[in-house]
Amino acid sequence: MTLSRPLHIALHALAALVALLGTLAQPSAVAPWVCLATHALGALTHKLETDPTRDTEFLGIVRTSLGIVACLVAAGQHWVVGVTGIEYLALAASSLLLEGVRPAPVEKA
C-alpha cells in the first residue's frame, strides 16, 4: 500500500508542524528538533523524486537513517534523561511508518 503524494506530503507537513511547536515549547530538547528534521526531509524530498532525471535512490536510505536516529534520540530523552514525553518517540516513529507507505519515485522514461 502506498499513499498519494499530496496526502503523504500533508502528513509529513503536519508532523513537522507539531515538531516545530515542540521546539518552541522546549528549545533545548533535541527530540523535537530531530522529529522536525526527519519529517521536513520526508516532505521536501518529494520534489526531488518527481524529477525523473535525478538519481534519488539514496534518499530512502537517508530518510530511514534519520528516522531511526530520531527514534533513538526521542527514546533517550524520554527514558534516560526524562526531558521529553513519549509523544516524540511516536512522532519520530511515524516518519518511519510514512516511509513504508511512501509513493514510488517517478521512473525514467
C-alpha positions in Angstrom: 0.0 0.0 0.0 1.2 3.5 -0.8 -0.3 6.9 -0.1 -0.9 9.5 -2.7 1.9 12.1 -3.0 -0.2 15.1 -1.8 -1.5 13.1 1.2 2.0 11.9 2.1 3.4 15.4 1.9 0.5 16.7 4.0 1.1 14.1 6.8 4.8 14.9 6.9 4.0 18.7 7.0 1.5 18.2 9.8 4.0 16.2 11.8 6.7 18.8 11.1 4.4 21.5 12.4 3.8 19.5 15.6 7.6 19.1 16.0 8.1 22.8 15.4 5.6 23.6 18.1 7.6 21.2 20.3 10.9 23.1 19.6 9.2 26.3 20.6 8.0 24.8 23.9 11.3 23.1 24.7 14.0 24.7 22.6 16.8 23.0 24.5 15.4 19.4 23.9 16.9 17.6 20.9 13.9 15.2 20.3 11.6 17.9 18.8 14.4 19.1 16.5 15.2 15.6 15.1 11.5 15.0 14.6 11.3 18.2 12.7 14.3 17.3 10.6 13.0 13.8 9.7 9.5 15.0 8.8 10.8 18.0 6.9 13.2 15.8 4.9 10.3 13.4 4.2 8.2 16.2 2.8 10.9 18.1 0.9 12.4 15.1 -0.9 9.2 14.6 -2.8 10.2 17.4 -5.1 13.4 15.6 -6.0 11.6 12.3 -6.6 9.3 13.8 -9.1 12.1 14.7 -11.5 12.9 11.5 -13.5 16.3 12.9 -14.5 17.6 12.8 -10.9 19.2 9.8 -9.2 17.2 9.6 -5.9 17.8 6.0 -4.8 19.9 7.1 -1.9 17.2 9.3 -0.4 15.3 6.4 1.1 18.4 5.4 3.0 18.9 8.9 4.3 15.3 9.3 5.4 15.2 5.9 7.1 18.6 6.5 8.8 17.4 9.9 10.1 14.1 8.3 11.3 16.0 5.7 13.3 18.2 8.3 14.8 15.2 10.4 15.7 13.6 7.4 17.4 16.8 6.7 19.4 17.1 10.4 20.4 13.5 10.6 21.4 13.6 7.4 23.4 16.8 8.5 25.1 15.4 11.9 26.0 12.3 10.3 27.4 13.5 7.2 29.3 17.1 8.1 30.1 17.1 11.9 30.6 13.4 12.4 31.3 13.3 15.7 29.4 10.6 15.0 26.8 7.4 12.9 26.7 6.8 9.7 24.9 4.9 11.6 22.1 8.2 12.5 20.5 9.0 8.8 20.1 5.7 8.3 18.4 6.3 11.3 16.2 9.7 10.0 15.2 8.3 6.5 14.6 5.6 8.0 12.4 8.3 9.2 9.9 9.4 5.5 9.6 5.8 4.4 9.1 5.3 7.1 6.4 8.5 5.8 4.7 6.8 2.4 4.4 3.8 3.8 2.6 5.7 6.4 0.5 4.8 6.7 -3.2 7.5 5.5 -5.5 9.8 8.0 -7.3 8.9 8.9 -10.8 10.6 6.5 -13.2 12.8 7.5 -16.0 11.2 7.2 -19.4 
